[in-house]
Amino acid sequence: MFTITTPVTDDELASYFHFRWQWLREQWGYPEGSEKDEYETVSEHRVVKTTSGQIVACGRVHLNTNEEAQIRHIAVDKAYRRKGVGKIILSTLEQVARELGAKRAVTNSRESSLSFFSANGFTAVHNLSTELGKLKRKQMYKNLVDNTGLIQHPKWCNELQNTWHEQIPISEHMGIKLHQYTERTIETRASLNKNINLHGTMFAGSIYSLATLTGWGMLFLQLKQKGLQGEIVLGDANIHYHKPVTMKPRAVCNIESVKAKLKELEKGKKCPASLTVDIYDNDQAVAKFSGQYWILPINTKAK
Ligand SMILES: CC(C)(COP(=O)(O)OP(=O)(O)OC[C@H]1O[C@@H](n2cnc3c(N)ncnc32)[C@H](O)[C@@H]1OP(=O)(O)O)[C@@H](O)C(=O)NCCC(=O)NCCS
C-alpha cells in the first residue's frame, strides 16, 4: 500500500531532495545539492511513500507555458522497480499538470527510461544534447486531455472561459478554469501553485476572486440558457474562510442558491441576482461566499 504526498516541511523537502540525489545523481559522483535547479520554487513536487513512511519514488512537474508541462526528476527506489510505482508517480504528475491547465506533457528521458515513458503513453520527439556526461536523452511528449470534467453546452463554456481570460486577465494568471457545467451546477478550479502565500496555502484574495468569478460564470451561463443578454456586475459580497486551502482549490455554485429576478431583465430593467459559492480543498469545504450581483440590460439604460 502506497500513499502520494506533497513534501512541504523543511524535513520533508530535505528527504525528498536527498532521495532525488540518491537515485538520479549520486551514481555519477555529483555532490548533494546538484539535484536541484532554478525551477524548484515554481514546481509541484510529489513523493510516493510506503505505509511506514519510507519514500520509494519522487517526481516533479512545472509549466513551461500555459499549455505545456515539463515532468522531471522521476525516480523509483531500485528495490521497488517494476511494481508499478513509477506509473503511480508519473500519472500523479500528469494529473497535477492537467489541473494546472496543461494540455501536453514533455519530458527529457534518458535512454534507459524510454521504455517506461513509452509504456505510459509518451512518444519520442527528438534527440537532445547529452546531460550528466554520457547519458543520451530524447524529448518525449504526451497529449493530456482532461476527460474528467462533465461539460454541457461546450460552446458557451468556451465563450465564458475566453471572456474571463480576455476581460479579466488575472483569471488566466491564477490558472482559473471551468471544470464542469451541468445546467444546475458549475465547478471551477484554480492552480494552487499560482496563488500560494508565504504559509504555503492559497492567498485569501485569490479564493475570493475564484468565488466571484464562479458566481459570475453561473449567471453568464444561466443567461445563455434562457436566451437573455446582460452585463453582470458584483454589487456586494461576503466570504467566510473556515480552513486554509493546501491542495486542490475548487469552487462550486448550485442553481438552488441562485435567486434572480430575470423577468426584470426581460422588461429591460436591471435585475438583482444573489447566489452562494462553496469553496473546497479537494473534498473538504473550506469557505463560503455569498454574492449579490446585478445584471444590467445591454444597450438600454438601467431603469
Ligand atoms: C524509469 C523508472 C522511473 C521506472 O519505474 P518503475 O517503478 O520500475 O516503473 P513501472 O513498474 O511503473 O513500469 C511501468 C512499465 O514501464 C515499462 N518499464 C519500466 N521500466 C522498464 C525497463 N527498465 N525496461 C523496459 N521497460 C520498462 C514496462 O512496460 C513497465 O510495465 P511492466 O512492468 O508491466 O512490464 C525507474 O526504473 C527508475 O527510477 N530509473 C532510474 C531513474 C530514471 O531513469 N528516471 C527517469 C528520469 S529521465
Ligand as a Chemical Component Dictionary entry (heavy atoms), coordinates in Angstrom:
data_LIG
# 
_chem_comp.id                   LIG 
_chem_comp.type                 NON-POLYMER 
_chem_comp.pdbx_formal_charge   0 
_chem_comp.three_letter_code    LIG 
# 
loop_
_chem_comp_atom.comp_id 
_chem_comp_atom.atom_id 
_chem_comp_atom.alt_atom_id 
_chem_comp_atom.type_symbol 
_chem_comp_atom.charge 
_chem_comp_atom.model_Cartn_x 
_chem_comp_atom.model_Cartn_y 
_chem_comp_atom.model_Cartn_z 
_chem_comp_atom.pdbx_ordinal 
LIG C1  C1  C 0 12.299 4.581  -15.047 1  
LIG C2  C2  C 0 11.719 4.234  -13.679 2  
LIG C3  C3  C 0 11.210 5.518  -13.051 3  
LIG C4  C4  C 0 10.571 3.233  -13.866 4  
LIG O1  O1  O 0 9.974  2.971  -12.580 5  
LIG P1  P1  P 0 9.217  1.575  -12.269 6  
LIG O2  O2  O 0 8.530  1.728  -10.973 7  
LIG O3  O3  O 0 10.142 0.450  -12.410 8  
LIG O4  O4  O 0 8.159  1.548  -13.467 9  
LIG P2  P2  P 0 6.791  0.707  -13.509 10 
LIG O5  O5  O 0 6.891  -0.516 -12.657 11 
LIG O6  O6  O 0 5.667  1.630  -13.226 12 
LIG O7  O7  O 0 6.789  0.273  -15.055 13 
LIG C5  C5  C 0 5.689  0.537  -15.895 14 
LIG C6  C6  C 0 6.014  -0.030 -17.249 15 
LIG O8  O8  O 0 7.097  0.709  -17.846 16 
LIG C7  C7  C 0 7.933  -0.194 -18.592 17 
LIG N1  N1  N 0 9.255  -0.242 -17.966 18 
LIG C8  C8  C 0 9.608  0.237  -16.766 19 
LIG N2  N2  N 0 10.941 0.036  -16.558 20 
LIG C9  C9  C 0 11.402 -0.580 -17.646 21 
LIG C10 C10 C 0 12.703 -1.050 -18.030 22 
LIG N3  N3  N 0 13.758 -0.896 -17.242 23 
LIG N4  N4  N 0 12.827 -1.663 -19.214 24 
LIG C11 C11 C 0 11.778 -1.841 -20.040 25 
LIG N5  N5  N 0 10.515 -1.414 -19.743 26 
LIG C12 C12 C 0 10.338 -0.792 -18.557 27 
LIG C13 C13 C 0 7.262  -1.549 -18.547 28 
LIG O9  O9  O 0 6.370  -1.630 -19.629 29 
LIG C14 C14 C 0 6.504  -1.463 -17.245 30 
LIG O10 O10 O 0 5.395  -2.337 -17.187 31 
LIG P3  P3  P 0 5.651  -3.903 -16.768 32 
LIG O11 O11 O 0 6.479  -3.894 -15.533 33 
LIG O12 O12 O 0 4.241  -4.384 -16.514 34 
LIG O13 O13 O 0 6.317  -4.528 -17.930 35 
LIG C15 C15 C 0 12.776 3.563  -12.757 36 
LIG O14 O14 O 0 13.358 2.493  -13.452 37 
LIG C16 C16 C 0 13.899 4.498  -12.316 38 
LIG O15 O15 O 0 13.781 5.165  -11.284 39 
LIG N6  N6  N 0 15.002 4.536  -13.058 40 
LIG C17 C17 C 0 16.140 5.346  -12.684 41 
LIG C18 C18 C 0 15.868 6.812  -12.784 42 
LIG C19 C19 C 0 15.385 7.240  -14.158 43 
LIG O16 O16 O 0 15.919 6.818  -15.176 44 
LIG N7  N7  N 0 14.393 8.151  -14.159 45 
LIG C20 C20 C 0 13.853 8.727  -15.343 46 
LIG C21 C21 C 0 14.413 10.076 -15.430 47 
LIG S1  S1  S 0 14.509 10.633 -17.093 48 
# 
loop_
_chem_comp_bond.comp_id 
_chem_comp_bond.atom_id_1 
_chem_comp_bond.atom_id_2 
_chem_comp_bond.value_order 
_chem_comp_bond.pdbx_ordinal 
LIG C1  C2  SING 1  
LIG C2  C3  SING 2  
LIG C2  C4  SING 3  
LIG C2  C15 SING 4  
LIG C4  O1  SING 5  
LIG O1  P1  SING 6  
LIG P1  O2  DOUB 7  
LIG P1  O3  SING 8  
LIG P1  O4  SING 9  
LIG O4  P2  SING 10 
LIG P2  O5  DOUB 11 
LIG P2  O6  SING 12 
LIG P2  O7  SING 13 
LIG O7  C5  SING 14 
LIG C5  C6  SING 15 
LIG C6  O8  SING 16 
LIG C6  C14 SING 17 
LIG O8  C7  SING 18 
LIG C7  N1  SING 19 
LIG C7  C13 SING 20 
LIG N1  C8  SING 21 
LIG N1  C12 SING 22 
LIG C8  N2  DOUB 23 
LIG N2  C9  SING 24 
LIG C9  C10 SING 25 
LIG C9  C12 DOUB 26 
LIG C10 N3  SING 27 
LIG C10 N4  DOUB 28 
LIG N4  C11 SING 29 
LIG C11 N5  DOUB 30 
LIG N5  C12 SING 31 
LIG C13 O9  SING 32 
LIG C13 C14 SING 33 
LIG C14 O10 SING 34 
LIG O10 P3  SING 35 
LIG P3  O11 DOUB 36 
LIG P3  O12 SING 37 
LIG P3  O13 SING 38 
LIG C15 O14 SING 39 
LIG C15 C16 SING 40 
LIG C16 O15 DOUB 41 
LIG C16 N6  SING 42 
LIG N6  C17 SING 43 
LIG C17 C18 SING 44 
LIG C18 C19 SING 45 
LIG C19 O16 DOUB 46 
LIG C19 N7  SING 47 
LIG N7  C20 SING 48 
LIG C20 C21 SING 49 
LIG C21 S1  SING 50 
# 
